[in-house]
Amino acid sequence: MLDFSAFISNSRRVAAFGAFAIGAIAFSLAFSLAFSGQAAATPVQLFPFNLTPPMQVAPPPAVEAAPPDDGGVVHELPPRLKRQIVSYATREAPGTVIIDTPNTYLYYVVGGGRAVRYGIGVGRDGFTWSGVRAVTKKAEWPDWTPPPEMIARQPYLPRHMAGGPGNPLGARAMYLGGTVYRIHGTNAPETIGTHVSSGCIRLTNADVTDLYSRVNVGTKVVVLPMDRRADIGTALR
């Protein structure tokens, strides 16, 4: 016997399945039409994920640091004024300092007919002097107090200046007893080899530091006059 209720139930299932099938076909057709319409324009992104590898962003270029302010360009001395060991005949004992004023050399006698020769700056015209003195004091990065005689000639000078790279006495000073003069460094290395000072003997800071390490308090210093030229030492090869 036909079960009418079962028939109705099965009919509903068939209708539902048919509706689902028709909807699926309609969706597929619509999707195909939409896809074909966009293909000529913009590709359809089928996946919601971005599979493109991330762009590698280059780091910003490093900023080159500004060069340190060293107070100016390094001055290159002429070969003859560079510190060197030379043959030098003298009767003075090893350890003596000889200032060859006209040739702008300072000799530190080491003995055996040799000396260390340094290029120096000396007194300008009217400010050279000569004689024999001794080192009575040594100072590193000395303060500068211009003597009254210098203040009288140059009243614009400071009355006192603390030691340091900007100080005219430079890195080291050796004071010559009984005078206002010194053997000292300089912040103006371009003046080495010239007659420019008020009577002091100046060396580059590197050279005065080297000489300072050799000279002791009590060292004899012979300053030759302008009209007497010492034997010019010959550099040892």
C-alpha positions in Angstrom: 0.0 0.0 0.0 1.4 3.4 -0.9 2.4 5.4 2.1 1.2 8.8 1.2 3.1 10.6 4.0 6.3 9.0 2.9 5.6 10.0 -0.6 5.1 13.6 0.4 8.3 13.6 2.4 10.3 12.2 -0.5 8.7 14.7 -2.9 9.8 17.5 -0.6 13.4 16.1 -0.5 13.4 15.9 -4.3 12.1 19.5 -4.6 14.7 20.8 -2.2 17.5 18.9 -4.0 16.2 20.3 -7.3 16.2 23.8 -6.0 19.7 23.4 -4.6 20.9 22.1 -7.9 19.3 24.9 -9.9 20.8 27.5 -7.5 24.2 25.9 -7.8 24.0 25.9 -11.6 22.9 29.6 -11.5 25.7 30.5 -9.2 28.2 28.7 -11.4 26.9 30.5 -14.5 27.0 33.9 -12.8 30.6 33.3 -11.5 31.7 32.2 -15.0 30.2 35.3 -16.6 31.7 37.6 -14.0 35.1 35.9 -14.3 35.2 36.1 -18.0 34.1 39.8 -17.9 36.9 40.7 -15.5 39.6 38.7 -17.2 40.2 41.3 -19.9 40.3 44.1 -17.3 41.7 43.1 -13.9 42.8 39.6 -12.8 40.6 38.1 -10.1 42.4 37.4 -6.9 41.3 33.8 -6.1 42.9 33.7 -2.7 42.6 36.3 0.1 46.3 35.8 0.9 49.1 38.0 -0.4 51.7 35.5 -1.5 54.1 38.2 -2.9 57.2 38.3 -0.8 57.6 41.4 1.3 59.6 44.2 -0.3 63.1 44.5 1.1 63.6 48.1 2.1 67.2 49.2 2.0 68.4 50.9 5.1 69.0 54.6 4.9 72.5 55.5 3.8 74.9 56.1 6.6 75.7 59.7 7.3 79.4 60.3 7.1 80.7 61.8 10.3 82.2 65.2 10.0 86.0 65.2 10.4 87.2 66.2 13.8 88.2 69.8 14.2 91.9 69.6 14.8 92.5 73.3 14.6 93.6 73.4 11.0 95.4 71.5 8.2 98.5 69.5 9.3 101.6 71.4 8.1 104.3 69.4 6.3 107.8 70.7 7.1 110.4 70.9 4.4 112.8 67.9 4.6 115.7 70.0 6.0 113.6 71.0 9.0 112.4 67.6 9.9 113.8 65.9 13.0 116.8 63.7 12.1 120.1 62.4 13.4 123.0 64.1 11.7 126.8 64.0 11.9 127.8 67.0 13.9 131.3 67.9 15.1 131.4 69.9 18.4 133.4 70.1 21.5 130.2 70.4 23.6 129.4 67.4 25.8 126.6 65.0 25.1 123.3 66.4 26.3 124.1 70.0 25.4 121.6 72.0 23.3 123.0 74.2 20.6 120.8 76.8 18.9 122.0 77.6 15.4 120.2 80.9 15.0 121.0 81.9 11.4 120.3 78.4 10.0 117.2 77.9 12.2 118.4 74.6 13.6 118.5 73.2 17.2 121.0 70.5 17.9 120.8 68.1 20.7 124.3 66.5 21.1 124.3 62.8 21.5 128.0 62.2 21.3 130.2 60.2 18.9 130.1 63.1 16.4 126.3 62.9 16.1 123.4 65.1 17.1 119.6 65.2 16.8 118.7 68.1 14.6 115.4 69.9 14.8 114.0 72.7 12.6 113.1 75.8 14.7 111.7 79.3 14.5 113.9 82.1 16.0 113.7 85.7 16.9 112.8 88.2 14.2 115.1 91.0 13.2 116.1 93.0 16.3 115.0 90.2 18.7 117.8 87.6 18.3 120.2 87.1 21.2 123.1 84.8 22.0 124.8 83.4 25.1 125.0 80.4 27.3 122.1 79.5 29.6 120.7 76.5 31.5 117.3 75.0 31.6 115.8 76.0 35.0 112.2 74.8 34.6 110.2 72.4 32.4 106.4 72.4 31.9 103.9 70.4 30.0 101.1 72.4 28.2 102.4 75.5 29.9 100.4 78.6 30.7 101.5 81.8 29.0 102.0 85.1 30.7 103.5 87.6 28.3 106.4 89.6 29.9 105.9 93.3 30.5 108.2 94.1 27.6 106.0 92.2 25.2 102.8 93.8 26.6 104.4 97.2 26.0 105.0 96.4 22.4 101.7 94.6 21.8 99.2 95.9 24.3 96.4 93.8 22.7 97.9 90.5 24.0 96.2 88.7 26.8 97.7 89.1 30.3 97.4 85.4 30.9 96.4 82.3 28.9 95.9 78.9 30.2 97.8 76.0 28.6 96.3 74.0 25.8 96.3 73.5 22.1 95.5 77.1 21.4 98.3 78.4 23.6 101.3 79.9 21.7 103.7 78.0 23.9 102.4 74.7 22.5 102.8 71.3 24.2 106.0 71.8 26.2 108.3 74.6 27.4 111.8 74.7 28.8 112.6 77.9 30.6 116.1 79.5 30.2 117.3 80.9 33.5 118.1 84.6 33.7 116.1 85.4 30.6 112.4 85.8 29.6 113.0 83.3 26.8 111.9 79.7 26.4 112.3 76.8 24.1 108.8 75.8 23.5 106.2 74.3 21.1 103.9 76.2 18.8 100.3 76.2 17.5 101.7 77.8 14.2 104.0 75.1 12.7 104.2 77.0 9.5 106.5 79.5 11.2 109.2 76.8 11.7 112.3 77.8 9.7 111.5 81.5 10.0 112.7 84.5 12.0 109.4 85.4 13.6 109.5 85.3 17.4 110.3 87.9 20.1 113.4 85.9 21.0 112.0 82.5 22.1 113.0 79.3 20.3 110.0 77.4 18.9 109.6 73.8 17.6 106.6 71.9 16.4 104.7 70.2 19.2 105.9 66.8 18.1 109.5 67.9 18.1 109.4 69.9 21.4 107.8 66.8 23.1 110.7 64.7 21.8 113.3 67.2 23.0 111.5 67.6 26.3 112.0 63.9 26.9 115.8 64.3 26.4 116.4 67.5 28.3 116.7 67.8 32.1 116.7 70.8 34.4 120.3 72.0 34.4 120.9 71.2 30.7 123.4 73.6 29.1 121.9 75.7 26.2 124.3 77.5 23.8 122.6 80.1 21.6 124.8 81.2 18.7 124.6 84.8 17.3 123.4 85.6 13.9 126.9 86.4 12.6 128.3 83.0 13.5 127.2 79.9 11.6 127.7 76.6 13.2 128.8 73.6 11.2 125.7 72.4 9.4 125.3 68.8 10.4 125.0 66.2 7.6 122.1 63.8 7.8 123.2 60.2 8.4 121.8 57.7 5.9 
